[in-house]
Amino acid sequence: MNNFSKVSIKGADNYVHFCFYFVLTVLLVINFITHFKLKKTFILSVAFAIFYGMIIEVLQGVLTSNREPEIKDVLFNSLGSLTAAFLLFLNRERLNFLK
């Protein structure tokens, strides 16, 4: 298997971080919307996702010897979360069925 060439996409790590935190924020909004008002739902979801992303980056630098924390990862985590919240906010009237 080592003889096969690996396909690499430039910046794939950034896309993965963006997508994971986009999905995390969507799921958090879906969960929180039944418990909180709309504004608080978005604030809590984004704050939790960004805080979680920062904590994970710090822990991977502290607790592992083969991984380094990267500010770029935190940036793409945050961008994914903020993008999800923005798009959901634009379509907030469609979220009413979740309440």
C-alpha distances in whole Angstrom, upper triangle without the diagonal:
4,5,6,9,10,13,16,20,22,24,22,23,26,26,25,27,30,29,29,32,33,32,34,37,37,37,39,42,42,42,45,47,49,50,51,53,51,51,50,47,46,47,45,42,41,42,40,37,38,39,36,34,36,36,32,31,34,33,29,31,33,31,27,27,23,25,28,30,30,33,32,30,33,35,32,32,36,36,34,37,40,38,38,42,43,42,43,46,47,46,48,51,48,47,50,49,47,50
4,6,8,9,13,15,19,21,23,21,22,25,26,24,27,29,29,29,32,33,33,34,37,38,38,40,43,43,43,46,48,50,51,51,53,51,51,50,47,46,46,45,42,41,42,40,37,37,38,35,33,34,35,31,30,32,31,28,29,31,29,26,25,21,23,25,28,28,32,30,28,32,33,31,32,35,35,34,36,39,38,38,42,43,42,43,46,47,47,49,51,49,48,51,50,48,52
4,6,9,13,15,19,21,24,22,23,27,27,26,29,31,30,31,34,35,35,36,39,40,40,42,45,45,46,48,50,52,53,54,55,53,53,52,50,48,49,47,44,43,44,43,39,39,41,38,35,37,38,34,33,35,34,31,32,34,33,29,28,24,26,28,31,31,34,32,31,34,35,33,34,37,37,35,38,41,40,40,43,44,43,45,48,48,48,50,53,50,49,53,52,50,54
4,6,9,12,16,19,21,19,21,24,24,23,26,28,27,28,31,32,32,34,37,37,37,40,42,42,43,45,47,49,50,51,52,50,50,50,47,45,46,45,42,41,42,41,37,37,39,36,34,35,36,32,32,34,34,30,31,34,33,29,28,25,25,28,30,29,32,30,29,32,33,30,31,35,34,33,36,38,37,37,40,41,40,42,45,45,45,47,49,47,46,50,49,47,51
4,6,9,13,15,18,17,19,22,22,21,24,26,26,26,30,31,31,32,35,36,36,38,40,41,42,44,46,48,49,50,51,48,48,48,45,43,44,43,40,39,40,39,35,35,37,35,32,34,35,31,30,33,32,29,30,33,32,28,27,24,24,26,28,27,30,27,26,30,30,28,29,33,32,30,34,36,34,35,38,39,38,40,43,43,43,45,48,45,45,49,48,46,50
4,6,10,12,15,13,15,18,18,17,20,22,22,23,26,27,27,29,31,32,33,35,37,37,38,41,42,45,46,46,47,45,45,44,42,39,40,40,36,35,37,35,32,32,34,31,28,30,31,28,26,29,29,25,27,30,29,25,25,21,21,23,25,24,26,24,23,26,27,24,26,29,28,27,30,32,31,31,35,36,35,36,39,40,40,42,44,42,42,45,45,43,46
4,7,10,12,11,13,16,15,15,19,20,20,21,24,25,25,27,29,30,31,33,35,35,37,39,40,43,44,44,45,42,42,42,40,37,38,38,34,33,35,34,30,30,32,30,27,29,30,27,26,29,29,26,27,30,30,27,26,22,22,23,24,23,25,22,21,25,25,22,24,27,26,24,28,30,28,29,32,33,32,34,36,37,37,39,42,39,39,43,42,41,44
4,6,9,8,10,13,13,13,16,17,17,19,22,22,23,25,27,28,29,31,33,34,35,37,38,41,42,42,43,40,40,40,37,35,36,35,32,30,32,31,27,27,29,28,24,26,28,25,23,26,27,23,24,28,27,24,24,20,19,20,21,20,22,19,18,22,21,19,21,24,23,22,25,27,25,26,30,30,29,32,34,34,35,37,40,38,37,41,41,39,43
4,6,5,9,10,10,11,14,15,15,17,19,20,21,23,25,26,27,29,30,32,33,35,36,39,40,40,40,38,37,37,35,32,33,33,30,28,30,29,25,25,28,26,23,25,27,24,22,26,26,23,24,28,28,25,25,22,20,20,21,19,20,17,16,20,19,16,18,21,20,19,22,24,22,23,27,27,26,29,31,31,32,34,37,35,35,39,39,37,40
4,6,8,9,10,12,14,14,16,18,19,20,22,23,25,26,28,29,31,32,34,35,36,39,40,40,40,37,36,37,34,32,32,32,29,27,29,29,25,24,27,25,22,23,26,23,21,24,26,23,23,27,27,25,25,21,19,19,19,17,18,14,15,18,17,15,17,20,18,18,22,23,21,23,26,26,26,29,31,31,32,34,37,36,35,39,39,38,41
4,5,5,7,9,10,11,13,15,16,17,19,20,22,23,25,26,27,29,31,32,33,36,37,36,37,34,33,33,31,28,29,29,26,23,25,25,21,20,23,22,18,20,22,20,18,21,23,20,21,24,25,23,23,20,17,17,16,14,14,11,11,14,13,11,14,16,15,15,18,19,18,20,23,23,23,26,28,28,29,31,35,33,33,36,37,35,38
4,5,5,6,9,10,11,12,14,15,17,18,20,21,23,24,26,27,29,30,31,34,35,35,36,33,32,32,30,27,28,28,25,23,25,24,20,20,22,21,17,19,22,19,17,21,22,19,21,24,24,22,23,19,17,17,17,15,16,12,11,15,14,11,13,16,15,14,17,19,18,19,22,23,22,25,27,28,28,30,33,32,31,35,35,33,36
4,5,5,6,9,10,11,12,14,16,16,18,20,21,22,24,26,27,28,30,33,33,33,34,32,31,30,28,26,26,26,23,21,22,21,18,17,19,18,14,16,18,15,14,17,18,15,17,20,21,18,19,16,13,14,13,11,13,10,8,12,12,9,11,14,14,13,16,18,17,18,21,22,22,24,27,28,28,30,33,32,30,34,35,32,35
4,5,5,6,9,10,11,12,14,15,17,18,20,21,23,24,26,27,28,31,32,31,32,29,28,28,26,23,23,24,21,18,20,20,16,15,18,17,13,15,17,15,14,17,19,17,18,21,22,20,21,19,16,15,13,11,11,8,7,10,9,6,8,11,10,10,13,15,14,16,18,19,20,22,24,25,26,27,31,29,28,32,33,31,33
4,5,5,6,9,10,10,12,14,15,16,18,20,21,23,24,26,27,30,31,30,31,28,27,28,25,22,23,23,20,18,20,20,16,16,19,18,15,17,19,17,16,20,21,19,21,24,24,23,24,21,18,18,17,14,15,11,10,12,11,8,9,12,10,9,12,14,13,14,17,18,17,20,22,23,23,25,28,27,26,30,30,29,31
4,5,5,6,9,10,11,12,14,15,17,18,20,21,22,24,26,28,29,29,30,28,27,27,24,22,23,22,19,18,20,19,15,15,18,16,13,16,18,15,15,18,19,17,19,22,22,20,22,19,16,17,16,14,15,12,10,12,12,9,9,12,12,10,12,15,14,14,17,19,19,20,23,24,24,26,29,27,26,29,30,28,30
4,6,5,6,8,10,10,12,14,15,16,18,20,21,22,24,27,27,27,28,25,25,24,22,20,20,19,16,15,16,15,12,12,14,12,9,12,14,12,11,15,16,15,17,20,20,19,21,19,15,15,13,11,12,10,7,8,9,6,5,9,9,7,10,13,13,13,16,17,18,19,21,23,23,24,28,26,25,28,29,27,29
4,6,6,6,9,10,11,12,14,15,17,18,20,21,22,25,26,25,26,23,23,23,20,17,18,18,15,13,15,15,11,11,15,14,11,14,16,15,14,18,19,18,20,23,23,23,24,22,19,18,16,14,13,11,9,9,9,5,5,8,6,4,8,10,9,10,13,14,14,16,18,19,20,21,25,23,22,26,27,25,27
4,6,5,6,8,10,11,12,14,15,17,18,20,21,24,25,25,26,23,23,23,20,18,19,19,15,14,17,16,12,13,16,15,13,16,18,16,16,20,21,20,22,25,25,24,26,24,20,20,19,17,17,14,12,13,12,9,8,11,9,6,9,11,10,9,13,14,14,15,18,19,19,20,24,22,21,24,25,23,25
4,5,5,6,9,10,11,12,14,15,16,18,20,22,23,23,25,22,22,22,19,17,18,17,14,13,15,14,10,12,14,12,10,14,15,13,14,18,18,17,20,22,22,21,24,22,19,19,17,16,16,14,11,12,13,10,8,10,11,7,9,12,12,11,13,16,15,16,19,20,20,21,24,23,21,24,24,22,25
4,5,5,6,8,10,10,12,14,15,16,18,21,21,21,22,20,19,19,16,14,15,14,10,9,12,11,7,8,11,10,8,12,14,12,13,17,17,17,19,22,22,22,24,23,19,19,17,16,15,14,11,10,11,8,5,7,8,5,5,9,9,8,11,13,14,14,16,18,19,19,23,21,19,23,23,21,23
4,6,5,6,9,10,11,13,14,15,16,20,21,20,21,18,18,18,15,13,14,14,11,10,13,12,9,11,14,13,12,15,17,16,17,20,21,21,23,25,26,25,28,26,23,22,20,18,18,16,13,13,12,10,8,9,8,4,5,8,7,5,8,10,10,11,13,15,15,16,19,18,17,20,21,19,21
4,5,5,6,9,10,11,12,14,15,18,19,20,21,18,19,19,15,14,16,15,11,11,14,13,10,13,15,14,13,17,18,17,18,21,22,21,24,26,26,26,28,27,24,24,22,21,20,19,16,15,16,13,11,12,12,8,8,11,10,8,10,13,12,11,15,16,16,16,19,17,16,19,19,17,20
4,6,5,6,9,10,11,12,14,17,17,18,19,17,18,17,13,12,14,12,9,9,12,10,7,10,12,10,10,14,15,14,16,19,19,19,22,24,23,24,27,25,22,22,20,20,19,18,15,14,15,13,10,11,12,9,7,11,12,9,10,14,14,13,15,18,17,17,20,19,16,20,20,17,19
4,5,5,6,9,10,10,12,15,15,15,16,14,14,13,10,9,10,10,6,6,9,8,6,9,12,11,11,15,16,16,18,20,21,21,24,25,26,26,29,28,25,24,21,21,19,19,16,14,15,13,10,10,11,8,5,8,9,6,7,10,11,10,12,15,15,14,18,16,14,17,18,15,17
4,5,5,6,9,10,11,13,15,15,16,13,14,14,11,10,12,12,8,9,13,12,10,13,16,15,15,18,20,19,21,24,24,24,27,29,29,29,32,31,28,27,25,24,23,21,19,18,18,16,13,13,13,10,8,10,10,6,7,10,10,8,11,13,12,12,15,13,11,14,15,13,15
4,5,5,6,9,10,12,14,14,16,14,16,15,11,11,14,12,9,11,14,12,10,14,16,14,15,19,19,18,21,23,23,24,27,28,28,28,31,30,27,27,25,25,24,23,20,19,20,18,15,15,16,13,11,13,13,10,11,14,13,11,14,16,15,14,17,15,12,15,15,12,14
4,5,5,6,8,11,11,12,13,12,13,12,8,9,11,8,5,8,10,9,8,12,13,12,14,17,17,17,20,22,22,23,26,27,27,28,31,30,27,27,24,24,23,23,20,18,19,18,14,14,16,13,10,12,14,10,10,14,14,11,13,17,16,14,17,16,13,15,16,13,14
4,5,5,6,9,10,10,11,9,10,10,6,6,9,8,6,9,11,11,11,14,15,15,16,19,20,20,23,25,25,26,29,30,30,31,34,33,30,30,27,26,25,24,22,20,20,19,16,15,16,14,11,12,13,9,8,11,12,9,10,13,12,11,13,13,9,12,13,10,11
4,6,6,8,10,11,12,11,13,13,9,10,13,12,9,12,15,14,13,17,18,18,19,22,23,23,25,27,27,28,31,32,32,33,36,35,32,32,29,29,28,27,24,23,23,21,19,18,19,16,14,15,15,12,11,14,13,10,12,15,13,11,13,12,8,10,10,7,9
4,6,6,8,10,12,12,14,12,9,11,13,11,9,13,14,12,13,17,17,16,19,21,21,21,24,26,26,27,30,31,30,31,35,34,31,32,29,29,28,28,25,23,24,23,19,19,20,18,15,17,18,14,13,17,17,13,15,18,16,14,16,15,11,13,13,9,10
4,5,5,6,9,9,11,9,5,8,10,8,8,11,12,11,13,16,16,16,19,21,21,22,25,26,26,28,30,31,31,32,36,35,32,32,29,29,28,28,25,23,24,23,20,19,20,18,15,16,17,14,13,16,16,13,14,17,16,13,16,15,11,13,13,10,10
4,5,6,7,6,9,9,6,8,11,10,10,13,15,14,15,18,19,19,21,24,24,25,28,29,29,31,34,34,34,36,39,38,35,35,32,32,30,30,27,25,25,24,21,20,21,19,16,17,18,14,12,15,15,12,12,15,14,11,12,12,8,9,10,7,7
4,6,8,9,12,11,9,12,14,13,13,16,18,17,18,21,22,21,24,26,26,27,30,31,31,33,36,36,36,37,41,40,37,37,34,34,33,33,30,28,29,28,25,24,25,22,19,20,21,18,16,19,19,15,15,18,16,13,14,14,10,10,10,7,5
4,7,9,12,10,8,12,13,11,12,16,16,15,17,20,20,20,23,25,25,26,29,30,30,32,35,35,35,36,40,40,37,37,34,34,32,33,30,28,28,28,25,23,25,23,20,21,22,19,17,20,20,17,17,20,19,16,17,17,13,13,14,11,8
4,6,8,6,6,9,10,9,11,14,14,14,17,19,19,20,23,24,25,26,29,30,30,32,34,35,35,37,40,40,37,36,33,33,31,31,29,26,27,27,24,22,23,22,18,19,20,18,15,18,19,15,15,18,17,14,15,16,13,12,14,12,10
4,6,5,6,9,10,11,12,14,15,16,18,20,21,22,24,26,26,28,30,31,32,34,36,37,37,39,42,42,39,38,35,34,32,32,30,27,27,27,24,22,23,22,19,18,20,18,14,16,17,14,13,16,15,12,13,15,12,11,14,12,10
4,6,5,6,9,10,11,13,14,15,17,19,20,21,23,25,26,27,29,30,31,33,35,36,37,38,41,41,37,36,33,32,30,30,28,25,25,24,22,20,20,19,16,15,16,14,11,13,14,11,9,12,12,8,10,12,9,10,13,11,10
4,5,5,6,9,10,11,12,14,16,17,18,20,21,23,24,26,27,29,30,32,34,35,36,37,40,40,36,35,31,30,28,28,26,24,23,23,21,18,19,19,15,14,16,14,11,12,14,12,9,12,13,10,13,15,13,13,16,15,14
4,5,5,6,8,10,10,12,14,15,16,18,20,21,22,24,26,27,28,30,32,32,33,35,38,38,34,33,30,29,27,27,26,23,23,23,20,18,19,19,15,14,17,15,12,14,16,14,12,16,16,13,16,17,14,15,18,15,14
4,6,5,6,9,10,11,12,14,15,16,18,20,21,22,24,26,27,28,31,31,32,33,37,36,33,32,29,28,26,26,24,21,22,21,18,16,18,17,13,13,15,13,10,12,14,11,10,14,14,11,14,15,11,13,15,12,12
4,6,5,6,8,10,11,12,14,15,17,18,20,21,23,24,26,27,29,30,31,32,35,35,31,30,27,26,23,23,22,19,19,18,16,13,14,14,10,9,11,10,6,9,11,9,8,12,12,10,14,15,12,14,16,14,14
4,6,5,6,8,10,11,12,14,15,16,18,20,21,22,24,26,27,28,29,31,34,34,30,29,25,24,22,22,21,18,18,18,16,13,14,14,11,10,13,12,9,11,14,12,11,15,16,14,17,18,16,17,20,18,17
4,6,5,6,8,10,10,12,14,15,16,18,20,21,22,24,26,26,27,29,32,32,29,28,24,24,22,23,21,17,18,18,15,13,16,15,11,12,15,13,11,14,16,14,13,17,18,16,19,19,16,18,20,17,17
4,6,5,6,9,10,11,12,14,15,16,18,20,21,22,25,26,26,28,31,30,27,26,23,22,21,21,18,16,16,16,13,11,13,12,8,9,12,10,8,12,13,11,12,16,16,14,18,18,15,17,18,16,16
4,5,5,6,8,10,11,12,14,15,17,18,20,21,23,24,25,27,29,29,25,24,21,20,18,18,16,13,13,13,10,8,10,10,6,6,10,9,7,10,12,12,12,15,16,15,19,19,17,19,21,19,19
4,6,5,6,8,10,11,12,14,15,17,18,20,22,22,24,25,28,28,25,23,20,19,17,18,16,13,14,14,11,9,12,12,9,10,13,13,11,13,16,15,15,19,20,18,22,22,20,22,24,21,21
4,6,5,6,8,10,10,12,14,15,16,18,20,21,21,23,26,26,23,22,19,19,17,18,16,13,15,15,11,10,14,13,10,11,15,13,12,15,18,16,17,20,21,19,23,23,20,22,23,20,21
4,6,5,6,9,10,11,12,14,15,16,19,20,20,22,25,24,21,20,17,16,15,15,13,10,12,12,8,8,11,9,7,9,12,11,11,14,16,15,16,19,20,19,23,22,19,22,23,21,22
4,5,5,6,9,10,11,13,14,16,17,19,20,21,24,23,20,18,15,14,12,13,11,8,9,10,7,5,9,9,7,9,12,12,12,14,17,17,17,20,22,21,25,25,22,25,26,24,25
4,5,5,6,9,10,11,12,14,16,17,18,20,22,23,19,18,14,15,13,15,13,9,12,13,10,9,13,13,11,13,16,16,15,18,20,20,20,23,25,24,27,27,24,27,28,25,26
4,5,5,6,9,10,10,12,14,15,16,17,21,21,17,16,13,14,14,15,12,10,13,13,9,10,14,13,11,14,16,16,16,19,21,20,21,24,25,24,28,27,24,27,28,25,26
4,6,5,6,9,10,11,13,14,15,16,19,18,15,14,11,11,10,11,8,6,9,10,6,8,11,11,10,13,15,15,16,18,20,20,21,24,25,25,28,28,25,28,29,26,28
4,5,5,6,9,10,11,12,14,15,18,18,14,13,9,10,9,11,9,6,9,11,9,9,13,13,12,14,17,18,18,20,22,23,24,26,28,27,31,31,28,31,32,29,30
4,5,5,6,9,10,10,12,14,17,17,14,13,10,12,12,14,12,9,13,14,12,13,16,16,15,17,20,20,20,23,25,25,26,29,30,29,33,32,29,32,33,30,31
4,5,5,6,9,10,10,11,14,14,11,11,8,10,12,13,10,9,13,13,11,13,16,16,15,18,20,20,21,23,25,25,26,29,30,30,33,32,29,32,33,30,31
4,5,5,7,9,10,11,13,13,9,8,5,7,8,10,8,7,11,12,10,12,15,16,16,18,20,21,22,24,26,26,27,30,31,31,35,34,31,34,35,32,34
4,6,5,6,9,10,12,13,10,9,6,9,10,13,11,10,14,15,14,15,18,19,18,21,23,24,24,26,28,29,30,32,34,33,37,36,34,37,38,35,36
4,5,5,6,8,11,12,10,9,8,11,13,15,13,13,16,17,15,17,20,20,20,23,25,25,26,28,30,30,31,34,35,34,38,37,34,37,38,34,36
4,6,5,5,8,9,6,6,6,10,12,14,12,12,16,16,15,17,20,20,20,23,25,25,26,29,30,30,32,34,35,35,39,38,35,38,39,35,37
4,6,6,7,8,6,5,5,9,11,14,12,13,16,17,16,19,21,22,22,24,26,27,28,30,32,33,34,36,38,37,41,40,38,41,42,38,40
4,6,8,10,9,8,9,12,15,17,16,16,19,21,19,21,24,24,24,27,29,29,30,33,34,34,36,38,40,39,43,42,39,42,43,39,40
4,7,9,9,10,11,14,17,19,17,17,21,22,20,22,25,25,25,28,30,30,31,33,35,35,36,39,40,39,43,42,39,42,42,39,40
4,6,6,8,10,13,17,18,16,17,21,21,20,23,25,25,25,28,30,30,31,34,35,35,37,40,40,40,44,42,40,43,43,40,41
4,6,8,11,14,18,19,18,19,22,23,22,25,27,27,28,31,32,32,34,36,38,38,40,42,43,43,47,45,43,46,46,43,45
4,7,10,13,17,17,16,18,21,21,21,24,26,25,27,29,30,31,33,35,36,37,39,41,41,42,45,44,42,45,45,42,44
4,7,9,13,14,12,14,17,17,17,20,22,22,23,26,27,27,29,31,32,33,35,37,38,38,42,41,38,42,42,39,41
4,6,10,11,10,12,15,16,16,18,20,21,22,24,26,26,28,30,31,32,34,36,37,38,41,40,38,41,42,39,41
4,7,9,8,9,12,13,13,15,17,18,19,21,23,24,25,27,28,29,31,33,34,34,38,37,35,38,39,37,38
4,5,5,7,9,10,11,13,15,16,17,19,20,22,23,25,26,28,29,31,32,33,37,36,34,37,39,36,38
4,5,5,6,9,10,11,12,14,15,16,18,20,21,22,24,26,27,28,30,31,35,34,33,36,37,35,36
4,5,5,6,8,10,10,12,14,15,16,18,20,21,22,24,25,27,29,30,33,33,31,35,36,34,36
4,5,5,6,8,10,11,12,14,15,17,18,20,21,23,24,26,27,28,32,31,29,33,34,31,33
4,6,5,6,9,10,11,12,14,15,16,18,20,21,22,24,26,26,30,30,28,31,32,30,31
4,5,5,6,9,10,10,12,14,15,16,18,20,21,22,24,25,29,28,27,30,32,30,31
4,5,5,6,8,10,10,12,14,15,16,18,20,21,23,24,27,27,25,29,30,28,30
4,6,5,6,9,10,11,13,14,16,17,18,20,22,22,26,25,23,27,28,25,27
4,5,5,6,8,10,11,12,14,15,16,18,20,20,24,24,22,25,27,25,26
4,5,5,6,8,10,10,12,14,15,16,18,19,23,23,22,25,27,25,27
4,6,5,6,9,10,11,12,14,15,17,18,21,21,19,23,24,22,24
4,5,5,6,9,10,11,12,14,16,16,20,19,17,21,22,20,22
4,5,5,6,9,10,10,12,14,15,18,18,17,20,22,21,22
4,5,5,6,8,10,11,12,14,17,17,16,20,22,20,22
4,5,5,6,8,10,11,12,15,14,13,17,18,17,19
4,6,5,6,9,10,10,14,14,12,15,17,16,17
4,5,5,6,9,10,13,14,13,16,19,18,19
4,5,5,6,9,12,11,12,15,17,16,18
4,5,5,6,9,9,8,11,13,13,15
4,5,5,8,10,9,12,14,14,15
4,6,8,9,10,13,15,16,17
4,6,6,7,10,12,13,15
4,5,5,7,10,11,12
4,5,6,9,10,11
4,5,7,9,11
4,5,6,8
4,5,6
4,6
4
